[in-house]
Amino acid sequence: MKAFKFAILVLLYYCYCFSLVFTFLPISTKILMESVGVLFVIIGLNKKVKIKREFSWIFKFSIIICVWDVLLSVISGYYQFHYCKTMVTPVGSVFGACILYEYSKKLLKNEITFHLFFVSIIFSECVITFLMSLSPSLFQIVNSIQITAMADMQVTDNDGFYRMLGLGSAVYFGVLPICAFSLLSCSYLICNKVQEKKKVVFIIIAFLTIGVVSFFSARTSLLLVAVALLPVIFHLRKMNIGNIVFYGVIVIAVVSFGVNYIQNNFNDSMMKWALDFIINKDLEGDAAGTVVDWIINTKFDDIGTLIWGDGCYENPDGTYYKMVDVGWYRNIFYSGIIGVSLILYFHYKVSLFIYKSHKTKNMKLMLILLFVSYAIILLKGDGLMLSFLILYLMYYKDGIFERKLSFKNRSVVYK
């Protein structure tokens, strides 16, 4: 029975993390989960249960951003309402994360178990993605029952692609937030003194696998790997030499096997794309050098654009306004420094809520590095990391409703 419950939990996490959409159910499973969460919250409110102030703040601040967006869109005359559409994600994530927590609170009984399970979910998806890149038949089977975030390209075979393509939203730029959170969760677990060697070995293998698969999906992931390694490097000073040698051998063995396997099994276009990141500019011009060119050469027409933006996010043909792909500039062109500040403050405030619920040095460092990762992600494209921050917050606040038991108190035994 417990195995069945865990299987359901795995499915729910896949729906939340990857926003799976099936061909036989062309609606995002994350949206369906969030709809159930709305009903759950309504029932709770009818029972006069109070929503915790942190989640109330998320709702209120989303409205503030939407009000700013409406004013900007109407005054500019473009009527694109980009932030109004974007705020659906954090608001919906509160309800989706609520369902995840309520279902799993008796299965994931402490923070270590929570982080391990989260890492396991992302690791398993990376394994599936890896196998799909090697097996055209598996790729075709999986993509015959799901609609990916790049469904408009009508993907039927992976031979012509130079990136790995994952499940649901885990394609191209969508990989980056998932990569950042999972890698930093791995680092957090190692720095949080997980003692069992089997768990540490799994965390190391998961870290390397997630890093490699993410790199072959979106090469900016390499920078996120470097960020996630920082706390581990500092933590090595606290480990005895025996453990360092043991885990070092594991890393060398896994890396050696991985490099050899990739060289012998990956298609030429994928290897060329990966190596061009180091040698030349990218096949489609999205290499690091191109990003630097955008940053250097992009100009603002006037001070008004810089402060409150032009209110335009996309051109009529669907291309990005000013033909700029850098997330920082796309947001500034749309809503200026004011809009960018609102989005950053949203991430900062949710991160602060998490830290206040679990005030440890490791948690503080993890949240700071998540912010650094978000800054890196915005150099490549535009997006939010609020879905995963809200998921973390839901667990560390022990659910959306006021309760006597706190999640952090259940993890004391692991400190």
Phi, psi and omega per residue, in radians:
M1 nan -0.717 -3.140
K2 -1.146 -0.649 3.107
A3 -1.097 -0.682 3.117
F4 -1.129 -0.725 3.120
K5 -1.105 -0.696 3.109
F6 -1.161 -0.642 3.106
A7 -1.090 -0.725 3.086
I8 -1.123 -0.706 3.138
L9 -1.115 -0.694 3.090
V10 -1.051 -0.786 3.127
L11 -1.075 -0.752 3.136
L12 -1.112 -0.701 3.117
Y13 -1.147 -0.696 3.091
Y14 -1.067 -0.724 3.123
C15 -1.110 -0.734 -3.085
Y16 -1.274 -0.827 -3.026
C17 -1.315 -0.594 -3.020
F18 -2.018 0.025 3.107
S19 0.822 0.942 -3.073
L20 -1.057 2.417 3.044
V21 -2.260 2.138 -3.101
F22 -1.712 2.682 3.133
T23 -1.142 -0.531 3.133
F24 -1.526 -0.099 3.098
L25 -2.528 1.371 -2.999
P26 -1.271 0.783 3.054
I27 -2.285 2.394 -3.139
S28 -0.979 2.220 3.112
T29 -1.133 -0.452 3.072
K30 -1.162 -0.693 3.098
I31 -1.135 -0.700 3.100
L32 -1.078 -0.757 3.109
M33 -1.094 -0.723 3.126
E34 -1.136 -0.598 3.098
S35 -1.123 -0.716 3.066
V36 -1.116 -0.670 3.108
G37 -1.093 -0.654 3.091
V38 -1.060 -0.792 3.125
L39 -1.084 -0.718 3.131
F40 -1.063 -0.778 -3.129
V41 -1.177 -0.699 3.118
I42 -1.069 -0.748 3.101
I43 -1.084 -0.719 3.114
G44 -1.117 -0.714 3.134
L45 -1.172 -0.596 3.084
N46 -1.143 -0.427 3.082
K47 -1.573 0.200 3.101
K48 1.069 0.618 3.027
V49 -1.569 2.359 -3.036
K50 -1.557 2.356 3.038
I51 -1.334 2.384 -3.126
K52 -1.111 2.584 -3.000
R53 -1.070 -0.527 -3.129
E54 -1.093 -0.713 -3.125
F55 -1.374 -0.563 3.024
S56 -1.081 -0.678 3.120
W57 -1.095 -0.708 3.127
I58 -1.027 -0.771 3.117
F59 -1.101 -0.801 -3.086
K60 -1.151 -0.748 -3.095
F61 -1.241 -0.549 3.051
S62 -1.072 -0.673 3.103
I63 -1.148 -0.712 3.115
I64 -1.040 -0.787 3.125
I65 -1.111 -0.683 3.128
C66 -1.144 -0.683 3.108
V67 -1.090 -0.789 3.099
W68 -1.051 -0.711 -3.112
D69 -1.164 -0.710 3.126
V70 -1.098 -0.808 3.111
L71 -1.034 -0.808 -3.120
L72 -1.097 -0.778 -3.086
S73 -1.170 -0.692 -3.125
V74 -1.247 -0.795 -3.111
I75 -1.131 -0.699 -3.120
S76 -1.249 -0.486 -3.132
G77 1.524 0.037 -3.140
Y78 -1.515 -0.494 3.087
Y79 0.931 0.769 -3.122
Q80 -1.593 -0.474 3.052
F81 0.872 0.789 -3.069
H82 -1.078 -0.798 -3.105
Y83 -1.204 -0.546 3.077
C84 -1.073 -0.737 3.093
K85 -1.181 -0.666 -3.102
T86 -1.169 -0.636 -3.078
M87 -1.204 -0.181 3.028
V88 -1.071 -0.575 -3.092
T89 -1.119 -0.981 -3.136
P90 -1.143 -0.656 3.132
V91 -1.128 -0.831 3.121
G92 -1.127 -0.616 -3.119
S93 -1.108 -0.550 3.086
V94 -1.032 -0.795 -3.116
F95 -1.264 -0.659 3.102
G96 -1.162 -0.778 3.120
A97 -1.132 -0.563 3.094
C98 -1.053 -0.783 3.117
I99 -1.119 -0.751 3.112
L100 -1.027 -0.803 -3.109
Y101 -1.150 -0.835 -3.079
E102 -1.075 -0.615 -3.136
Y103 -1.317 -0.590 -2.973
S104 -1.798 0.004 -3.006
K105 -1.096 -0.417 3.098
K106 -1.651 -0.160 3.129
L107 -1.713 -0.685 3.097
L108 -1.852 1.586 -2.895
K109 -1.565 -0.051 3.122
N110 -2.717 2.983 -3.039
E111 -1.173 -0.577 3.124
I112 -1.123 -0.787 3.111
T113 -1.092 -0.692 3.119
F114 -1.069 -0.888 -3.121
H115 -1.143 -0.687 3.108
L116 -1.087 -0.737 3.139
F117 -1.157 -0.757 3.122
F118 -1.041 -0.807 3.113
V119 -1.089 -0.692 -3.139
S120 -1.081 -0.676 3.129
I121 -1.108 -0.843 -3.117
I122 -1.180 -0.672 3.106
F123 -1.066 -0.785 -3.119
S124 -1.120 -0.663 3.100
E125 -1.150 -0.653 3.111
C126 -1.157 -0.645 3.088
V127 -1.105 -0.765 3.100
I128 -1.077 -0.771 3.120
T129 -1.064 -0.749 3.125
F130 -1.068 -0.808 -3.138
L131 -1.147 -0.632 3.111
M132 -1.121 -0.581 3.140
S133 -1.244 -0.389 -3.122
L134 -1.670 -0.455 -3.048
S135 -2.088 1.803 3.099
P136 -1.014 -0.599 -3.129
S137 -1.165 -0.748 3.089
L138 -1.128 -0.718 3.115
F139 -1.006 -0.791 -3.119
Q140 -1.180 -0.687 3.133
I141 -1.102 -0.845 -3.109
V142 -1.096 -0.771 -3.085
N143 -1.387 -0.078 3.019
S144 -1.457 -0.281 -3.131
I145 -2.004 -0.093 3.122
Q146 -2.218 2.735 3.030
I147 -1.976 1.990 -3.084
T148 -1.448 3.063 3.113
A149 -1.180 -0.211 3.094
M150 -2.018 0.643 -3.080
A151 -1.077 -0.442 -3.121
D152 -1.155 -0.239 3.132
M153 -1.547 -0.047 3.092
Q154 0.934 1.039 -3.098
V155 -1.267 2.158 3.085
T156 -2.176 -0.294 -3.113
D157 -2.612 2.600 -3.089
N158 -1.760 0.031 -3.069
D159 -1.137 -0.591 -3.067
G160 -1.544 0.037 -3.076
F161 -1.763 2.501 3.135
Y162 -1.810 0.157 3.020
R163 -2.131 2.758 2.951
M164 -1.361 2.465 -3.132
L165 -2.050 2.157 -3.064
G166 -1.755 -2.713 -3.111
L167 -1.622 2.493 3.034
G168 0.954 -2.084 -3.097
S169 -1.454 -0.048 -3.085
A170 -1.444 1.003 3.057
V171 -2.365 2.524 3.097
Y172 0.895 -2.263 -3.058
F173 -1.076 -0.508 -3.113
G174 -1.085 -0.263 3.130
V175 -1.252 -0.536 -2.918
L176 -1.085 -0.867 3.104
P177 -1.057 -0.693 3.107
I178 -1.084 -0.768 3.122
C179 -1.053 -0.825 -3.104
A180 -1.031 -0.848 -3.095
F181 -1.188 -0.731 -3.096
S182 -1.213 -0.724 3.128
L183 -1.150 -0.720 3.125
L184 -1.256 -0.474 3.007
S185 -1.158 -0.681 3.061
C186 -1.057 -0.834 3.120
S187 -1.074 -0.713 3.140
Y188 -1.079 -0.725 3.135
L189 -1.126 -0.746 3.138
I190 -1.137 -0.767 -3.121
C191 -1.304 -0.285 -3.138
N192 -1.572 0.278 3.005
K193 1.110 0.852 2.954
V194 -1.204 2.125 -2.956
Q195 -1.560 -0.626 -3.056
E196 -1.143 2.181 -3.083
K197 -1.120 -0.605 3.128
K198 -1.070 -0.692 3.130
K199 -1.209 -0.697 3.140
V200 -1.137 -0.726 3.099
V201 -1.067 -0.753 3.100
F202 -1.074 -0.749 -3.127
I203 -1.081 -0.722 3.122
I204 -1.098 -0.826 3.132
I205 -1.095 -0.729 3.122
A206 -1.107 -0.760 3.134
F207 -1.017 -0.869 -3.102
L208 -1.148 -0.722 -3.133
T209 -1.144 -0.828 3.131
I210 -1.075 -0.727 3.140
G211 -1.089 -0.802 -3.104
V212 -1.186 -0.847 -3.126
V213 -1.100 -0.713 3.110
S214 -1.113 -0.663 3.121
F215 -1.090 -0.719 -3.137
F216 -1.366 -0.076 3.027
S217 -1.762 -0.722 3.125
A218 -2.630 1.958 -2.953
R219 -1.184 -0.310 3.054
T220 -1.041 -0.335 3.110
S221 -0.998 -0.458 -3.141
L222 -1.036 -0.656 3.090
L223 -1.187 -0.629 3.116
L224 -1.189 -0.600 3.056
V225 -1.088 -0.774 3.139
A226 -1.070 -0.730 3.122
V227 -1.101 -0.763 -3.101
A228 -1.215 -0.402 3.136
L229 -1.334 -0.384 -3.059
L230 -0.969 -0.922 -3.136
P231 -1.127 -0.528 3.123
V232 -1.168 -0.739 3.132
I233 -1.061 -0.774 3.113
F234 -1.172 -0.559 -3.127
H235 -1.231 -0.416 -3.120
L236 -1.029 -0.494 3.140
R237 -1.111 -0.423 -3.089
K238 -1.621 -0.094 -3.102
M239 -1.644 2.610 3.086
N240 -1.333 2.776 -3.020
I241 -1.087 -0.556 -3.141
G242 -1.102 -0.805 3.121
N243 -1.164 -0.663 3.122
I244 -1.070 -0.766 3.127
V245 -1.135 -0.778 -3.113
F246 -1.062 -0.886 -3.117
Y247 -1.231 -0.523 3.074
G248 -1.110 -0.714 3.095
V249 -1.101 -0.717 3.104
I250 -1.041 -0.814 -3.133
V251 -1.073 -0.835 -3.120
I252 -1.071 -0.741 -3.130
A253 -1.116 -0.805 -3.126
V254 -1.150 -0.762 -3.141
V255 -1.119 -0.765 -3.131
S256 -1.077 -0.795 3.113
F257 -1.089 -0.762 -3.107
G258 -1.109 -0.813 -3.134
V259 -1.067 -0.806 -3.138
N260 -1.091 -0.732 -3.111
Y261 -1.184 -0.735 -3.137
I262 -1.110 -0.762 -3.128
Q263 -1.064 -0.608 -3.047
N264 -1.583 -0.280 -2.992
N265 -2.138 -0.346 -3.097
F266 -1.413 2.576 -3.138
N267 -1.257 2.780 -3.029
D268 -1.089 -0.676 -3.098
S269 -1.136 -0.633 3.130
M270 -1.211 -0.736 3.132
M271 -1.174 -0.689 3.125
K272 -1.104 -0.742 3.126
W273 -1.069 -0.743 -3.127
A274 -1.164 -0.741 -3.111
L275 -1.293 -0.521 3.104
D276 -1.099 -0.390 3.079
F277 -1.063 -0.541 -3.106
I278 -1.658 -0.694 -2.984
I279 -1.573 -0.961 -3.040
N280 -2.212 -3.061 3.004
K281 -1.358 2.831 -3.004
D282 -1.225 2.773 3.106
L283 -1.002 -0.558 -3.115
E284 -2.040 0.259 3.009
G285 1.365 0.447 3.129
D286 -1.978 0.488 3.103
A287 -1.287 2.978 -3.088
A288 -1.021 -0.650 -3.139
G289 -1.066 -0.646 3.132
T290 -1.184 -0.677 3.087
V291 -1.054 -0.755 3.102
V292 -1.092 -0.707 3.104
D293 -1.044 -0.761 3.117
W294 -1.047 -0.796 -3.089
I295 -1.104 -0.710 -3.089
I296 -1.310 -0.721 -2.963
N297 -1.606 -0.297 -3.115
T298 -1.247 2.253 -3.113
K299 -2.078 2.651 3.073
F300 -1.763 2.320 -3.037
D301 -1.137 -0.676 -3.127
D302 -2.718 3.026 -3.090
I303 -1.148 -0.508 3.129
G304 -1.126 -0.713 3.090
T305 -1.046 -0.731 -3.118
L306 -1.183 -0.659 -3.046
I307 -1.474 -0.916 -3.074
W308 -2.127 0.004 3.011
G309 1.431 3.073 -3.125
D310 -1.741 -0.146 3.139
G311 1.298 0.260 -3.139
C312 -2.147 2.178 -3.121
Y313 -1.862 -0.624 -3.127
E314 -2.290 2.609 3.020
N315 -1.387 2.843 -3.140
P316 -0.963 -0.492 -3.121
D317 -1.520 0.086 3.088
G318 1.630 -0.148 3.090
T319 -1.347 2.838 -3.108
Y320 -1.281 2.499 3.118
Y321 -0.987 2.335 -3.094
K322 1.140 0.143 3.112
M323 1.014 0.621 -3.131
V324 -1.882 2.288 -3.087
D325 -1.719 -0.301 -3.107
V326 -1.158 2.201 -3.069
G327 -1.033 -0.691 3.127
W328 -1.017 -0.841 -3.086
Y329 -1.250 -0.618 3.109
R330 -1.052 -0.689 3.113
N331 -1.256 -0.687 3.133
I332 -1.158 -0.748 3.105
F333 -1.088 -0.588 -3.115
Y334 -1.371 -0.869 -2.997
S335 -2.334 0.213 3.066
G336 1.194 -3.012 3.124
I337 -1.110 -0.534 3.122
I338 -1.068 -0.864 -3.129
G339 -1.129 -0.757 3.114
V340 -1.063 -0.712 3.134
S341 -1.108 -0.671 3.114
L342 -1.102 -0.778 -3.139
I343 -1.142 -0.772 3.131
L344 -1.131 -0.704 3.128
Y345 -1.123 -0.633 3.088
F346 -1.013 -0.852 3.126
H347 -1.115 -0.736 -3.133
Y348 -1.090 -0.773 -3.063
K349 -1.165 -0.733 3.113
V350 -1.142 -0.682 3.079
S351 -1.082 -0.709 3.123
L352 -1.125 -0.674 3.076
F353 -1.036 -0.737 3.128
I354 -1.112 -0.807 -3.104
Y355 -1.106 -0.718 3.131
K356 -1.141 -0.383 3.104
S357 -1.488 -0.290 -3.097
H358 -2.646 1.335 -3.024
K359 -1.388 1.502 3.044
T360 -2.265 2.772 3.134
K361 -1.114 -0.688 -3.139
N362 -1.123 -0.701 3.122
M363 -1.176 -0.726 3.125
K364 -1.056 -0.781 3.141
L365 -1.127 -0.722 3.141
M366 -1.062 -0.782 -3.112
L367 -1.186 -0.650 3.081
I368 -1.102 -0.759 -3.135
L369 -1.215 -0.509 3.031
L370 -1.123 -0.668 3.106
F371 -1.159 -0.724 3.084
V372 -1.073 -0.725 3.124
S373 -1.093 -0.693 3.131
Y374 -1.124 -0.684 3.095
A375 -1.079 -0.679 3.110
I376 -1.179 -0.755 -3.134
I377 -1.042 -0.678 -3.138
L378 -1.226 -0.219 3.022
L379 -1.293 -0.409 -3.119
K380 -1.665 -0.796 -3.103
G381 -2.777 -2.893 -3.082
D382 -2.009 2.443 3.114
G383 3.098 3.111 3.125
L384 -2.080 2.700 3.021
M385 -1.978 0.255 -3.011
L386 -1.222 -0.522 -3.129
S387 -1.010 -0.784 -3.103
F388 -1.373 -0.608 3.049
L389 -1.068 -0.719 3.138
I390 -1.183 -0.631 3.067
L391 -1.072 -0.792 3.086
Y392 -1.063 -0.792 -3.117
L393 -1.064 -0.703 -3.126
M394 -1.043 -0.687 -3.135
Y395 -1.323 -0.718 -3.105
Y396 -1.315 -0.353 3.053
K397 -1.658 0.030 3.102
D398 1.053 0.815 3.049
G399 1.712 3.030 -3.051
I400 -1.453 -0.432 -3.096
F401 -1.715 2.743 3.114
E402 -1.101 2.252 3.107
R403 -2.416 2.880 3.122
K404 -1.476 -0.564 -3.087
L405 -1.558 2.324 3.112
S406 -1.884 2.554 -3.099
F407 -1.057 -0.676 -3.056
K408 -1.163 -0.519 -3.139
N409 -1.209 -0.381 -3.137
R410 -1.435 -0.083 -3.099
S411 -1.870 0.085 -3.059
V412 -1.015 -0.641 -3.084
V413 -1.066 -0.367 -3.090
Y414 -1.649 -0.066 -3.102
K415 -1.359 nan nan
